[in-house]
Amino acid sequence: MQLYNKLSAEERRELIREAGKERLTISFYQYARIGNPHLFRNHLFVAFDAQEVLGRIYVAHEGINAQLSIPADRFDEFKDFLDGIYFLENVRLNIAREHDNESFLKLKVKVRHKIVADGLEDETFDVTNKGVHVDAARFNELISDPDTILVDMRNHYESEIGHFQNAWTPDVDTFRDSLPIIEEEIKEHKKDKKLVMYCTGGIRCEKASAYYKHRGFEDVYQLEGGIIEYHRQVTEQGLENKFRGKNFVFDHRLSEKISDEVISNCHQCGNPCDTHTNCANEACHLLFIQCEDCKSKYENTCSTECHEIIQLPYEEQKALRAGKYNSNNIFKKGRSEKLEFKKHKVE
């Protein structure tokens, strides 16, 4: 029984191109009590591998979180499989507005402690006691209310390229960081303000809404389906779009355009830009915003130092990064002393 990938990303890319079939980029999540996450993980891998599903799935005792690429002509088969799992029947599937057949090139199904790391060890916290889900129309009404506090539950590098008008965008690196910071900032309004939250697809808001209810907030709401579903509804229903810029996504596309506004800047020269990239120096791989001029000048690297490194023969580059752990740069997405515009902006 195959329970792991046997093809490299490049081999998979070639197969996708040869097939010439349209693929859909889909995400979904569900909080549920899973007794044996390892067994469930294996069950998913076997089924998804047979259906040519690619992507990243996290499974934990508290539920499942998935970002996937599936063959469009096998959507019904995929949906039938999910509906056959009792806690995934009719689960909301967020289908991307902008498709890329190569959004994912491997199938990774991993067992995690939690599907959203929150740093909480409170046994009395019930993640299923969530806030009120609202659609795009109701969301627009709520965020126009002066008695509403609108909070972006995403990380700094996500909200930097796009966010809702008048939203508070906490300058945080992780969801874990955001929970206590937000609570401390708005704790005086537990009873007199509406707390409205949003994120990419809803998974972080669902846990956050349950957490803030647990902490005594009385009027808690979340945007159902997140920015992805909001974009679909405002487009199809002709509603006012109150989102500015792009929505950051966690696949090879890195973002989806929600409005034509560019609200961020190149991290190297400061010119208007909202295109993320990863540094071409494999020992760095920093995620940052880079315009086309800087991309050409630095050859897709984040700094002069990294640009010099990629000029070296591959074996020398490999030797330089031997034994070095680069995940801190990856984790601190968009935060590095190497980024000239960001550095001067902070100073």
Salt bridges, closest charged atoms under 4 A:
GLU10 OE2 - ARG13 NH1 2.39
GLU52 OE2 - ARG74 NH1 2.98
GLU62 OE2 - LYS207 NZ 2.88
ASP73 OD2 - LYS21 NZ 3.36
GLU77 OE1 - ARG74 NE 2.93
ASP83 OD2 - LYS79 NZ 2.82
GLU102 OE1 - ARG13 NE 2.95
GLU102 OE2 - ARG17 NE 2.68
ASP118 OD1 - LYS114 NZ 2.62
ASP118 OD2 - LYS207 NZ 2.84
ASP122 OD2 - HIS214 NE2 2.78
GLU141 OE1 - ARG138 NH1 3.22
ASP145 OD2 - LYS194 NZ 2.97
ASP147 OD1 - LYS193 NZ 3.71
ASP152 OD2 - ARG154 NH2 2.75
GLU158 OE1 - ARG204 NH2 2.87
GLU160 OE2 - HIS267 NE2 3.00
GLU160 OE2 - LYS342 NZ 3.59
ASP171 OD1 - ARG335 NH2 2.78
ASP173 OD1 - HIS156 NE2 3.25
ASP173 OD2 - LYS332 NZ 3.14
ASP173 OD1 - ARG335 NE 2.62
GLU183 OE2 - LYS190 NZ 3.97
GLU183 OE2 - ARG215 NE 2.81
GLU184 OE2 - LYS187 NZ 2.96
ASP192 OD1 - HIS189 ND1 3.19
GLU206 OE2 - LYS130 NZ 3.49
GLU206 OE1 - HIS133 NE2 3.19
GLU218 OE2 - LYS191 NZ 2.80
GLU224 OE2 - ARG92 NH2 3.09
GLU229 OE1 - ARG92 NH1 3.40
GLU229 OE2 - ARG232 NH2 2.47
GLU236 OE2 - ARG97 NH1 3.79
GLU236 OE1 - ARG232 NH1 2.60
ASP251 OD2 - ARG253 NH2 2.80
GLU256 OE2 - ARG253 NH1 2.80
ASP260 OD1 - LYS257 NZ 3.95
GLU261 OE1 - ARG244 NE 3.16
ASP274 OD1 - LYS246 NZ 3.30
GLU282 OE1 - ARG321 NH2 3.43
GLU299 OE2 - HIS307 NE2 2.81
GLU340 OE2 - LYS343 NZ 3.57
GLU340 OE1 - HIS344 NE2 3.41
GLU347 OE1 - HIS344 ND1 3.53
